[in-house]
Amino acid sequence: MTSAVTTEKSAKSTRPGYGQLLRTPGALGFVLPGFAARLPFGMLTISILLLVQHTTGSYGSAGIVAAVTGISMALFAPVMGKLIDRHGQSAVLVPVALTHAAAVSSLAAFALLGAPVWALALAAVPAGASVPQVGPMVRSRWAAKLEGSPLLPTAAAFESVTDEFTFVVGPVLATALCTGINPAAGLVTEAALTLIGGLLFAAQRATQPKPVARPAHGEKHASALSFHGLRVLIVAFIGIGAVFGGMQVSLAAFSEEIGNPGANGLLYGVFAAGNMIAGIACGAISWKIGPRRRLILGYIGLTAAASVLWAAHSMILLGALGLVVGLCIAPALITGYTMIEQLIPATSRTEAFTWLTGAVAFGQAGAVTLAGRLTDAHGSSYGFLVPLVATALALTILLTLRAKLAPKAPSRIVSSSKPATSKAPSAGVNERGLGHRVPVTVD
C-alpha cells in the first residue's frame, strides 16, 4: 500500500509543468533576456503600418512596406539559422542586433522625410533581413537541455505563451506610441529595445548550444528543409502567419471605420490574449492524443473560427471572435514547434525553427499586402477574408500530406553528433531535474 502511494506521489511530482520547467538549471538565465529581446518583434509590423499609413494615407502602401519587411525576414531567417548552428548564437546575434537597430531607424527617418513608397520598400529589406531570430534561439536552448524529456512540450507551450505575450504587449505599446507621441515612436522604440535585449541575450553564453562541428571533407550537413515533415509544417505556419497579418491590417482598418483608431491595439491585444490563454492551457495538459492529430484538430478549429470574422460589424462581436481565433491558434502553433524534435536532428534544429518563424513572417507579409489592398478598395470586412482563405488552403494541404509528419523512426530523432548509449534511463527525475526520459512518438 505504501509503495502504491509513493508511486502515485512520484508520478505527480514528475508530471510536466511550468514550475518544474523553470527550475531547470540555467533556464531563467536565458528565458528573461530572451523575452526582453523578443518583445520588440511584436511591435515591428504594426509600427510600420501605422507610420507609413500616416505619411502616405494608404493602407495599401503601408501593407507593401510591411510585406517587404516580412518577406525579407522570411528569406533571411533560415540563413541566419544556419549561421547560428555553425558559429554559435552570440557570434551571430551581436552584429545582427546592431544592424537591425540601424536599419529600422533609417526606415523611420525615410518615412518621416516623405520618401516614396519604392524607397521605403527598399529600406525595409535590411530592416526585415536583420530581425534577430531570438525565438528560435531560445527554443534551441530548450531542445538541447530537454532532449527526450516529457517537459519538451511544456517548453514549447511556454515559448508560445511568451511569444503571444509579446503580441499582447507589443501592438498595444506600438499603437500607444504611434498615436499618442509620434507616428515614428513605435519604430524608434522597437530599434532601441531590440539592441538592448539582443545584447543582453547574447551575453548568456553558458546555455547556448555548441556550434555544429565542421563536416569532414566531402561531407555535408543535411539541411533542415530536406526533411519532408518540415516542409508540411511550413505550409501550416504560412497559414497561421496569414491570420496574424490579416488581423493586423483589418483590425486597424475597422478601428478607423468606427472612428476610434486607438481601439486597434485593444482588439489585437484581445486576439493575442486568446492565443496566450490557450498556450498556457496547452502546456498544463497531459495529452492523450499524438501531436499530429492535435495539429490537425487545432487547424480545423482555426479555419472554422476564421471563417466568420468578415461578418462581424461591431467592436464587441469582433473582439469576441478575435478571442476565439486566438484560442484556436495556440494548439496548432505549439504542436508544430514541438514536432521539430521528432522530425529534425539536433544539428539542424535552429535552422528548422527559423524556417517556421520565417513561414509565419511570409504568411503575415502576404496577408498584410492583400488585406491592405482589399481594405483600401472595399473596407475591413474584405480584409478578414484573407485569414479564411489562407487557413482553408493550408488545412487542405495539411490533411493531404499528413503522413509526411510521421518521424523516420518510432522514437525521437537523435543527433548523429551524440554517441548512442545502452544505459537505460532511470525512473523518476534525472540528475538535471527534467523528468523521466521516454520515447516520443507521433500518432
Backbone torsions as a table, in degrees:
resi	resn	phi	psi	omega
1	MET	NA	-46.3	178.3
2	THR	-60.1	-39.5	179.9
3	SER	-63.0	-40.1	-179.6
4	ALA	-65.6	-41.6	179.3
5	VAL	-64.4	-41.9	179.3
6	THR	-62.3	-41.9	179.3
7	THR	-63.0	-41.6	-180.0
8	GLU	-64.3	-42.3	178.8
9	LYS	-64.7	-38.9	179.4
10	SER	-64.0	-40.4	179.8
11	ALA	-63.4	-40.3	179.5
12	LYS	-66.9	-38.6	-177.2
13	SER	-70.2	-24.9	-178.7
14	THR	-99.5	3.8	178.2
15	ARG	-64.7	131.0	-178.1
16	PRO	-58.6	134.8	178.0
17	GLY	-158.1	167.3	-176.6
18	TYR	-65.7	-37.2	178.8
19	GLY	-61.7	-46.5	178.5
20	GLN	-63.4	-38.6	-180.0
21	LEU	-61.0	-47.7	-176.0
22	LEU	-74.3	-13.0	173.9
23	ARG	-83.9	-3.7	175.8
24	THR	-58.1	128.4	-177.6
25	PRO	-53.3	127.9	176.8
26	GLY	86.0	-4.9	-173.3
27	ALA	-64.6	-49.8	-176.6
28	LEU	-62.6	-26.2	179.7
29	GLY	-62.1	-29.8	177.6
30	PHE	-109.2	-19.0	-179.9
31	VAL	-67.4	-47.3	-176.2
32	LEU	-67.7	-49.5	175.2
33	PRO	-63.2	-32.6	178.4
34	GLY	-63.1	-38.7	176.8
35	PHE	-66.0	-43.5	179.8
36	ALA	-60.5	-36.2	-178.5
37	ALA	-77.4	-22.7	-178.3
38	ARG	-91.3	-22.7	-176.9
39	LEU	-53.0	-42.8	-178.7
40	PRO	-61.7	-26.8	-178.3
41	PHE	-61.2	-33.3	177.5
42	GLY	-68.9	-13.4	-179.0
43	MET	-97.0	-18.7	-165.7
44	LEU	-64.1	-58.5	-174.2
45	THR	-62.6	-46.7	-177.6
46	ILE	-67.0	-33.5	177.6
47	SER	-66.1	-40.7	176.9
48	ILE	-64.9	-45.4	-179.7
49	LEU	-58.3	-48.0	-175.9
50	LEU	-69.6	-39.1	-179.7
51	LEU	-68.3	-49.2	-176.6
52	VAL	-69.5	-36.3	176.3
53	GLN	-63.8	-36.0	178.7
54	HIS	-67.1	-40.6	-175.7
55	THR	-83.5	-23.9	-178.3
56	THR	-109.7	-22.0	-177.6
57	GLY	77.3	14.1	-175.9
58	SER	-134.0	126.8	172.8
59	TYR	-70.2	-29.4	177.6
60	GLY	-63.2	-46.0	178.1
61	SER	-65.5	-41.7	177.7
62	ALA	-62.2	-39.2	178.8
63	GLY	-64.6	-36.6	179.1
64	ILE	-63.0	-47.4	-178.7
65	VAL	-64.6	-43.8	178.2
66	ALA	-64.2	-36.3	179.9
67	ALA	-67.0	-41.1	177.6
68	VAL	-60.4	-40.5	177.1
69	THR	-60.2	-47.6	-178.6
70	GLY	-65.8	-41.5	179.9
71	ILE	-66.0	-40.7	177.6
72	SER	-60.9	-42.3	177.2
73	MET	-63.0	-44.7	-178.7
74	ALA	-61.2	-38.3	-178.2
75	LEU	-74.8	-37.2	-174.5
76	PHE	-92.9	-16.7	-179.3
77	ALA	-59.0	-47.0	178.1
78	PRO	-63.3	-34.6	176.5
79	VAL	-63.0	-43.7	177.5
80	MET	-63.2	-38.8	178.5
81	GLY	-61.6	-42.6	177.1
82	LYS	-62.2	-43.4	179.1
83	LEU	-62.0	-38.9	178.9
84	ILE	-65.3	-44.5	178.4
85	ASP	-60.0	-36.6	-174.4
86	ARG	-84.6	-36.3	-170.7
87	HIS	-115.1	-9.6	-179.3
88	GLY	100.3	153.7	-173.4
89	GLN	-67.9	-48.0	-175.9
90	SER	-64.0	-38.9	-177.8
91	ALA	-62.5	-30.1	-178.8
92	VAL	-92.0	-38.8	-171.5
93	LEU	-66.4	-39.8	-176.0
94	VAL	-60.0	-54.5	178.7
95	PRO	-65.6	-31.4	179.4
96	VAL	-66.4	-44.1	179.7
97	ALA	-62.8	-40.5	177.9
98	LEU	-63.9	-44.2	-179.9
99	THR	-63.6	-42.6	-177.8
100	HIS	-63.7	-44.3	-179.9
101	ALA	-59.4	-42.2	179.4
102	ALA	-68.0	-41.1	-177.3
103	ALA	-67.1	-43.4	-179.6
104	VAL	-67.4	-39.4	177.3
105	SER	-62.2	-38.9	178.2
106	SER	-65.5	-41.5	178.5
107	LEU	-60.8	-43.7	178.8
108	ALA	-62.5	-41.4	-179.8
109	ALA	-64.6	-43.4	178.8
110	PHE	-60.9	-41.5	-179.4
111	ALA	-64.2	-43.6	-179.7
112	LEU	-66.3	-28.1	179.3
113	LEU	-82.0	-0.5	177.6
114	GLY	78.3	28.9	179.2
115	ALA	-62.7	149.3	178.4
116	PRO	-65.7	163.9	-175.7
117	VAL	-60.2	-38.4	-179.0
118	TRP	-63.6	-34.5	178.3
119	ALA	-71.1	-38.5	177.0
120	LEU	-65.0	-40.2	178.1
121	ALA	-63.5	-38.9	178.2
122	LEU	-65.3	-41.6	178.2
123	ALA	-68.5	-24.1	-179.5
124	ALA	-73.3	-20.4	-178.1
125	VAL	-60.8	-56.6	178.8
126	PRO	-67.0	-28.1	178.1
127	ALA	-63.3	-41.2	178.5
128	GLY	-77.9	-40.8	-177.5
129	ALA	-63.2	-26.9	-175.5
130	SER	-98.6	10.7	177.3
131	VAL	-60.8	119.1	-178.3
132	PRO	-64.5	130.9	-178.0
133	GLN	-87.3	64.0	-175.5
134	VAL	-71.5	-38.8	178.7
135	GLY	-56.4	-52.9	175.6
136	PRO	-59.3	-33.7	178.7
137	MET	-66.0	-42.4	178.2
138	VAL	-65.4	-43.3	179.4
139	ARG	-63.1	-35.7	177.3
140	SER	-66.2	-35.8	177.3
141	ARG	-66.3	-42.5	176.1
142	TRP	-62.3	-44.9	-178.2
143	ALA	-61.1	-37.6	179.3
144	ALA	-69.4	-38.1	-178.4
145	LYS	-78.4	-31.5	-171.4
146	LEU	-111.7	18.0	-174.2
147	GLU	-54.4	120.3	179.6
148	GLY	84.1	-4.0	-177.1
149	SER	-85.6	146.5	174.7
150	PRO	-67.5	-8.4	175.7
151	LEU	-77.9	-10.3	-176.1
152	LEU	-62.2	-44.8	175.1
153	PRO	-61.1	-33.8	176.5
154	THR	-64.7	-40.2	177.3
155	ALA	-63.6	-40.6	178.3
156	ALA	-63.0	-40.8	178.0
157	ALA	-65.9	-42.3	179.3
158	PHE	-60.7	-41.5	179.2
159	GLU	-67.6	-36.3	176.5
160	SER	-65.2	-41.2	177.2
161	VAL	-62.0	-42.4	178.4
162	THR	-61.7	-45.8	177.4
163	ASP	-57.9	-46.0	-176.2
164	GLU	-70.7	-30.4	175.2
165	PHE	-63.1	-37.8	176.1
166	THR	-65.5	-30.6	178.8
167	PHE	-84.6	-8.2	168.2
168	VAL	-84.3	-50.4	-175.9
169	VAL	-75.2	-42.8	-173.8
170	GLY	-56.9	-57.1	-179.6
171	PRO	-61.9	-37.9	179.2
172	VAL	-65.2	-44.9	179.2
173	LEU	-64.1	-44.9	-179.4
174	ALA	-63.4	-42.8	179.5
175	THR	-63.5	-42.4	178.9
176	ALA	-63.1	-41.5	-179.8
177	LEU	-67.3	-44.0	-176.3
178	CYS	-71.3	-36.8	-177.4
179	THR	-91.5	-24.0	-175.9
180	GLY	-101.2	-24.2	-177.0
181	ILE	-115.9	-65.4	-178.4
182	ASN	-160.2	143.1	-179.1
183	PRO	-56.9	-24.2	-179.8
184	ALA	-94.2	-4.2	-174.6
185	ALA	-62.7	-33.2	179.1
186	GLY	-63.0	-46.6	-179.2
187	LEU	-68.9	-39.5	179.3
188	VAL	-62.9	-42.7	178.5
189	THR	-66.0	-40.1	177.8
190	GLU	-58.8	-43.6	-179.6
191	ALA	-63.9	-43.9	-178.5
192	ALA	-66.2	-44.6	-179.3
193	LEU	-67.1	-37.2	178.0
194	THR	-62.0	-43.5	-179.2
195	LEU	-64.7	-48.4	-178.2
196	ILE	-66.0	-49.7	-179.2
197	GLY	-64.1	-40.1	179.6
198	GLY	-62.7	-42.1	179.8
199	LEU	-68.3	-37.2	177.2
200	LEU	-64.2	-42.6	179.6
201	PHE	-67.7	-41.1	-179.5
202	ALA	-62.2	-25.8	-179.7
203	ALA	-72.5	-15.2	-179.9
204	GLN	-85.9	75.6	-173.4
205	ARG	-82.4	-23.7	-172.5
206	ALA	-65.1	-31.0	-174.9
207	THR	-100.4	-1.3	-178.8
208	GLN	-74.5	142.1	177.7
209	PRO	-60.2	147.4	178.9
210	LYS	-69.2	142.6	176.6
211	PRO	-58.9	148.0	179.2
212	VAL	-70.6	134.4	179.1
213	ALA	-64.4	146.5	178.1
214	ARG	-62.1	138.0	179.7
215	PRO	-67.9	153.9	176.9
216	ALA	-63.9	162.6	-177.6
217	HIS	-57.5	128.4	179.1
218	GLY	89.5	-7.5	179.5
219	GLU	-103.4	157.2	178.1
220	LYS	-135.4	142.9	172.1
221	HIS	-73.8	136.8	178.3
222	ALA	-69.0	132.4	175.7
223	SER	-70.7	144.7	177.7
224	ALA	-58.9	-30.6	-177.6
225	LEU	-69.9	-13.4	179.7
226	SER	-75.7	-10.4	179.3
227	PHE	-90.8	125.2	-174.2
228	HIS	-58.4	-39.5	-177.0
229	GLY	-59.8	-38.0	179.5
230	LEU	-64.3	-38.0	-178.5
231	ARG	-65.3	-35.6	176.8
232	VAL	-68.0	-42.7	178.3
233	LEU	-62.4	-35.4	178.7
234	ILE	-59.6	-42.8	178.4
235	VAL	-61.2	-45.0	179.8
236	ALA	-61.6	-39.7	-177.6
237	PHE	-74.9	-27.9	172.9
238	ILE	-61.4	-42.3	177.1
239	GLY	-61.8	-40.3	177.6
240	ILE	-64.6	-41.7	177.1
241	GLY	-60.8	-36.5	178.3
242	ALA	-63.9	-32.3	176.1
243	VAL	-65.5	-47.1	178.8
244	PHE	-58.8	-49.5	-177.5
245	GLY	-65.4	-45.6	179.5
246	GLY	-62.7	-38.3	178.9
247	MET	-67.4	-41.9	-178.1
248	GLN	-59.9	-50.3	-178.3
249	VAL	-67.7	-47.3	-173.8
250	SER	-68.6	-37.3	176.8
251	LEU	-66.8	-39.3	177.2
252	ALA	-63.2	-43.5	179.7
253	ALA	-66.4	-40.5	178.6
254	PHE	-61.4	-42.3	179.6
255	SER	-62.8	-37.8	176.0
256	GLU	-65.3	-40.4	-177.4
257	GLU	-64.4	-33.8	-179.5
258	ILE	-90.2	3.2	176.8
259	GLY	77.1	22.8	-179.5
260	ASN	-137.5	76.4	-176.3
261	PRO	-58.3	-30.7	-179.5
262	GLY	-66.5	-17.4	179.7
263	ALA	-68.8	-17.6	-178.8
264	ASN	-57.4	-48.7	-179.5
265	GLY	-61.9	-38.9	179.3
266	LEU	-65.6	-47.1	-178.7
267	LEU	-63.1	-44.3	179.6
268	TYR	-69.1	-32.6	176.5
269	GLY	-64.3	-38.4	176.6
270	VAL	-64.0	-43.9	176.9
271	PHE	-58.0	-48.4	-179.3
272	ALA	-69.8	-31.8	177.7
273	ALA	-63.8	-37.7	175.7
274	GLY	-60.4	-41.4	177.3
275	ASN	-62.6	-41.8	-178.4
276	MET	-67.0	-42.4	179.0
277	ILE	-61.8	-45.8	178.8
278	ALA	-64.5	-35.5	178.1
279	GLY	-63.4	-41.8	177.5
280	ILE	-61.5	-43.9	179.8
281	ALA	-64.1	-41.9	-179.2
282	CYS	-60.0	-38.5	-179.1
283	GLY	-73.8	-19.5	-177.9
284	ALA	-93.5	-9.4	-176.1
285	ILE	-92.5	135.6	170.9
286	SER	-89.6	99.3	-171.3
287	TRP	-71.5	138.1	176.6
288	LYS	-99.3	-12.2	179.1
289	ILE	-108.6	153.6	-175.4
290	GLY	-71.5	161.4	-177.8
291	PRO	-59.7	-38.6	-177.9
292	ARG	-62.3	-43.6	179.3
293	ARG	-67.8	-38.2	177.6
294	ARG	-62.1	-40.7	179.5
295	LEU	-61.3	-45.5	-177.9
296	ILE	-67.2	-44.8	179.7
297	LEU	-63.2	-41.6	177.8
298	GLY	-62.3	-37.9	-178.5
299	TYR	-72.5	-34.8	175.2
300	ILE	-61.5	-44.7	178.0
301	GLY	-62.3	-40.1	179.3
302	LEU	-63.8	-43.8	179.9
303	THR	-63.7	-41.5	179.5
304	ALA	-64.2	-42.4	-179.0
305	ALA	-67.2	-39.1	-179.0
306	ALA	-69.2	-19.1	-173.7
307	SER	-72.8	-12.5	-176.0
308	VAL	-113.7	0.6	-177.9
309	LEU	-59.6	-39.4	-174.8
310	TRP	-62.9	-21.8	-175.4
311	ALA	-87.7	-6.0	-177.2
312	ALA	-80.8	130.9	-178.2
313	HIS	-127.2	10.6	175.6
314	SER	-129.7	153.9	-177.2
315	MET	-64.5	-39.8	-179.0
316	ILE	-65.9	-46.3	-179.5
317	LEU	-65.1	-42.0	-179.9
318	LEU	-65.8	-38.0	176.6
319	GLY	-62.8	-41.5	179.3
320	ALA	-65.1	-43.9	178.9
321	LEU	-66.7	-38.3	176.7
322	GLY	-61.7	-37.7	176.7
323	LEU	-61.7	-43.7	179.6
324	VAL	-64.1	-42.9	177.6
325	VAL	-59.8	-43.5	178.0
326	GLY	-61.2	-40.5	178.2
327	LEU	-62.2	-30.6	-177.0
328	CYS	-84.3	-21.8	-178.4
329	ILE	-70.7	-44.0	-171.1
330	ALA	-54.9	-47.4	-178.9
331	PRO	-58.6	-40.5	179.8
332	ALA	-69.6	-43.2	-177.0
333	LEU	-65.7	-47.6	-178.4
334	ILE	-64.0	-45.0	-178.6
335	THR	-63.1	-40.7	178.5
336	GLY	-59.6	-44.9	178.4
337	TYR	-65.5	-38.5	179.9
338	THR	-62.3	-36.1	-175.9
339	MET	-69.8	-14.5	179.8
340	ILE	-59.2	-38.8	-178.5
341	GLU	-62.7	-30.2	-177.5
342	GLN	-86.3	-22.0	-173.5
343	LEU	-103.4	-25.3	-170.7
344	ILE	-125.1	134.3	176.3
345	PRO	-67.2	157.5	-174.9
346	ALA	-59.4	-29.5	-177.1
347	THR	-67.2	-14.4	-177.4
348	SER	-127.0	15.0	-172.4
349	ARG	-71.3	-39.7	178.2
350	THR	-60.9	-41.4	176.5
351	GLU	-60.1	-42.7	-179.8
352	ALA	-62.7	-44.6	178.6
353	PHE	-61.6	-38.1	179.7
354	THR	-70.6	-30.1	174.1
355	TRP	-61.7	-42.0	179.8
356	LEU	-68.9	-42.1	176.4
357	THR	-61.4	-42.4	177.9
358	GLY	-64.7	-34.7	178.4
359	ALA	-64.5	-41.7	176.3
360	VAL	-61.4	-43.7	179.7
361	ALA	-64.4	-39.1	179.8
362	PHE	-65.5	-46.3	177.4
363	GLY	-62.5	-39.2	178.1
364	GLN	-64.4	-42.0	-179.0
365	ALA	-63.4	-46.7	179.0
366	GLY	-62.9	-40.4	-179.3
367	ALA	-68.2	-39.1	178.6
368	VAL	-60.8	-44.0	-179.8
369	THR	-63.9	-51.3	-176.7
370	LEU	-67.5	-44.6	179.8
371	ALA	-64.9	-35.3	177.2
372	GLY	-62.1	-44.2	177.8
373	ARG	-63.2	-44.1	-177.4
374	LEU	-66.5	-41.3	-179.5
375	THR	-69.4	-35.6	176.0
376	ASP	-62.0	-39.4	-174.3
377	ALA	-86.3	-36.6	-170.0
378	HIS	-130.1	-8.5	-178.4
379	GLY	106.2	171.0	-172.8
380	SER	-64.6	-29.8	-178.5
381	SER	-58.3	-38.0	180.0
382	TYR	-72.0	-29.8	176.6
383	GLY	-64.0	-31.7	179.8
384	PHE	-72.1	-11.0	176.0
385	LEU	-72.0	-22.2	-177.8
386	VAL	-63.0	-49.6	176.5
387	PRO	-58.8	-36.8	179.3
388	LEU	-61.5	-53.0	-176.8
389	VAL	-64.4	-42.4	-176.8
390	ALA	-64.8	-45.1	-179.0
391	THR	-69.9	-34.8	178.3
392	ALA	-64.5	-43.1	178.2
393	LEU	-65.4	-44.7	-179.4
394	ALA	-64.3	-38.9	178.5
395	LEU	-63.3	-41.2	178.2
396	THR	-59.2	-45.4	179.3
397	ILE	-67.2	-40.2	-179.8
398	LEU	-61.8	-43.1	178.6
399	LEU	-67.0	-38.6	-178.5
400	THR	-67.5	-38.4	-173.3
401	LEU	-109.0	21.4	-175.3
402	ARG	-61.5	-26.2	179.2
403	ALA	-63.5	-24.8	180.0
404	LYS	-69.3	-14.0	-178.4
405	LEU	-84.9	-1.8	176.0
406	ALA	-75.4	136.9	179.2
407	PRO	-68.9	165.4	-179.2
408	LYS	-64.5	-31.9	-178.4
409	ALA	-130.4	164.2	-178.5
410	PRO	-66.7	-18.5	177.3
411	SER	-109.6	178.6	-176.9
412	ARG	-62.7	154.7	175.8
413	ILE	-75.1	132.0	-179.5
414	VAL	-106.6	134.8	179.3
415	SER	-62.8	137.2	179.6
416	SER	-69.6	-12.1	-179.3
417	SER	-79.8	-8.7	-179.8
418	LYS	-112.5	128.6	-179.5
419	PRO	-69.2	145.2	177.9
420	ALA	-72.5	153.7	178.4
421	THR	-134.6	145.7	-178.6
422	SER	-94.2	-1.4	-179.1
423	LYS	-70.4	128.7	-179.1
424	ALA	-74.3	143.3	178.0
425	PRO	-69.7	144.7	-179.3
426	SER	-79.1	151.2	178.3
427	ALA	-75.2	162.6	179.5
428	GLY	78.5	-145.0	-175.8
429	VAL	-94.7	132.2	-179.2
430	ASN	-81.2	-176.3	-171.3
431	GLU	-65.7	-20.4	178.4
432	ARG	-92.6	-1.0	-178.8
433	GLY	73.6	28.3	-173.1
434	LEU	-100.2	-7.5	-178.8
435	GLY	101.0	168.2	-178.1
436	HIS	-64.6	133.0	178.3
437	ARG	-83.2	122.5	-179.8
438	VAL	-132.3	153.6	174.8
439	PRO	-62.5	140.7	178.2
440	VAL	-110.9	125.5	-176.8
441	THR	-122.7	156.0	170.6
442	VAL	-96.2	141.4	-174.3
443	ASP	-58.8	NA	NA
